[in-house]
């Protein structure tokens, strides 16, 4: 409930004073930060309206003070909250309709929803950091996510979380990012460019699936001639042995050659082992 009164005492150097209600109640303390519009500093004799609140010590004071004739910005803010939130949702709904009519790639809707969610969470995290007096999220990061498609989430966060909704320099850059993103989206829609070529992707996938088995198959066994070892057996004959290496299976095979000294230049006898031969 709002009450009306008059400023009867004001200390300009300290920024606080007292209000006398017109209904005869005791005077109420107020601070300059309790003015809703912050349009100017009060002077003695100003007619104001205010709401009674209780501080942590249980004492009553005047808060949410307005000069006579001023409008409550909270009511106007609530109207803008509904308008901006509706615009953000309407934009996403329009993209959904275009996707449903197969006029737009579904990935566009997914990207806008995902980026909006990420941007909303970034605003929420920044607000929590501001309350805890921690290192803040850079404004450039917030603007970047708004530019690439997260501005619907940013707009909802500004109105619902009451964060970054009054700083004019920030809002000016933010609205520029919104205009640039909508312009790029409109150009994409009217140009008929294909953001993702599904046929090309499927062709690449099929090509990869057909080529991969070729690379995964082992190479044919390659036979490398190894050194020849010889010795004399019990019968007094000299024997020759050659070590053959199969590179594909990394197996060394020892093959026995003929029993004559002149046969070490001849090919060794065939021995099949692990799909290889020496």
N, C-alpha and C positions, 0 to 999 in steps of 0.2 A: 504494500500500500504506500502510495506516494503522499508526502505531506508538503505543504507550502510554508515558507518562512522568509526571513530576512537576515542578511549578514550583519551582525552587530559588532563583530571584532575580527580584525584580520592583520596578521603580522607578515608583511610581505617578504621580509628577510628570511623568515623561517618556513614560510609556505603553509601555514595552518591558521585556523580561526574558529569562530563559533557562530552558529545559526540559531536564531530565535524563532521557534514555530509560531504560527498565527493562532493556534488553538490554545495557547497558554502553557504548553508543556515546558519543561526545563530546557535550557540551551544545550545544543549538541555540538560536540567537537567535529571538525572536518579538516581534511588535508587537501592540498591542491591536486594530488593524484586521484582523488575521489571524483573529480569531474569527468563526466562521460565524454564530452566533446573536446576538452582541452583547448578551447578556442582562445581564451584569454584568462588572465588572473582576476579574481574578484576584488571588489572594493566594498568598503562599508556602505550599507544601504542597498546593495543588490538584492532583488527578489529572486528567490531560487525555489526549486522543488527538489525533494530528496527522499531517500528511503532509510529507514532505521535499521542498523545492523549492530551486532554485538562482537566485540573483539575477544581475544584469547583470555583477557582478564575478567570478562563478564560485564564490561562497561559498554554502554550504548553510544553510538556515534552516527553521524550522517554520512551516507555513502551514495554513490551513483547520483551525484548532484548535477542538476541542469539549471542554466539560467532561464529566466522567464522568456517564453516564446521559442525556446529550443526544442527540437524533436529528439525523442529517445533514439539514438543510433542503433540500439539493439533490435528494435522493431524493423528498421530499414535493413539491418544486417540479416535478419531472419528471412526477409523477402529475397535478398540476394543469394542467400544460402540455397533456397529452393530453386531459384533461377539457374544458378551455376551448376548445381548438382543435376538438374534436369537436362541442361545442355550437354553435359558430359555423358549422361546415360543415353540421351537421344542420339548422339554421335555414334556410340557403340552399337545401339540398336539398328541404326541405318546401315552400318557395316554388316551386321548380322543378316539383315534383309537382303542386301546385295549378294552375300554368300549363299543364302537360301535360294535366290533366283539364279544362281550360277553366273552372276555377272562379275564376281570378284573371287579371287583366290582365297580359300579358307585360311591359309597361313597368315594373311593380313589381319584377320580377326584375332587369331591366336596371339600374334605379336602385340597388338594393341592392348589386349587384356593382360598379357603377361607384363608388359612394360608399365601399364597403369598400376598394377599391383605392386611392382617393385618400387615405383616412384612414391606411391602412397606410404609404403613401409619406410622409405628413406625420410620422408617428411615426419613421420611418427617418431623415428629414431632421433632425428634432429631436435624435435620438441622435447623429448626426454632428456637429451644431452643439455639443452638449454636450461631446463629446470634443475638439473644436477650440477650445473656449472662445469660441464666437461667440454672437451674439444669438439667443436661443432663440425657438421658436415659442410664442405665447401659449397657455396652457392653455384659455382660453375658446374658442379656435379649434378645438382638439382635441375639446372637449366638444360644440361646435356640430355638427361633422361626425358625431359619434357619435349625437347626438340625431336628426338627420334621416335616419339609416339606415346610417351607416358603422361602427356599433359592432362588427359581426363582424370587420371588418378591424382595428379598434383592439384587440380582444381577442386576436386572433392576434399582432399586433405586440407587445403587452405580454408575452406568454409566449415568443415566439420571439426577439425582439430584446432581451429583458430591459430594457425601458424603461417607466417609469411603472408599475411593477408592485409597488412597495413603499410609495409615498407614500400614506398612508391618506386624507388630505384629498382628494387627487385621485381616488382609487378610489371614495370615497363619492359624489362628484358623478358620476363615470362610471357607476356602477351605477344611479344615479337616471335618467340619460339613457337607459340601456338599458331600464329599466322603462317609462319614458314612451313610448319608441318602440314597444316591443312592445304596450303598451296601445293606442296609436293604430292600429297595424296590426291588432290583434284587433277593434277597433271597426269598422274599415273592412271587414274580412272578414264580420263578423256583420251589419252594417247593410245589406250588399248595395249600397252606393253605387257608382256608376260613376265611377271616377277620370277616365277619358277617354272621352268620348262620340264614338266613331268615326263614327257616322251624322251627327252634327252637323258634325264636321270635313269629311267628304266633301261634305256639303251646302254648306258655306262655300266649299270648293275649286271645286265645280261652278258656284256662283254667281259666283265671281270670274273663272273662265275664260270664262263667258258674257258677263259685263259688261265685261271688259277690252277685247275688240275694239271695243266701242261707243265707249269712251273713246279708244282708239288711232286710230280713223278720223278723217280730217281733216274739218273742218266744211265745209259747202257754201260754194262760192265766193260771196263777197259783193262786190257791185259798188258802188263809191263814185264818185259823180260828181266829176270833177276840174275844174280851171279851164279856161276856153275862151280859146284864143289865135286871133287873126285877123290877116291881112295881105292885101295886094293882089298878085295874081299878074301874070304877063306880059301876060295878056289884059285886064288892067284890072278883073278881077272880084275881089271880096273873098271869101276862104276862111276857114272857121272850123274849128279843130281842138280836140278835147276829149281830155284825158288821163283814161283810166279805170284804176283801181287794183283789182286782184284781191287781196284780203287773204289768201286761203288760200295762194296761190303767190307772193305778194309780187312780182308782175310788173306793170309799168306798160305799158299799151297806148295808143297814140295812134290815135285814130279820126278819120277825115275826115268832116266833115258836108257838107251841100249847099252850093252856091255862092252862095246868096243871103243877104243880111244878115238877113233875117227868119227864117232857118231855124235860127239858133243856139239857139232855145228848143225845137226839135224833138228827139226822141231820135236818137241817132247810129245810123249803120248798123251791122248785126250783123257782128261779126268774131269767129270762133271761134279760141281759142288756149289751149292747156293746160286744156282743159275749162272755160274761162271765157268770158265775153262781156262786151263793153262797149257 
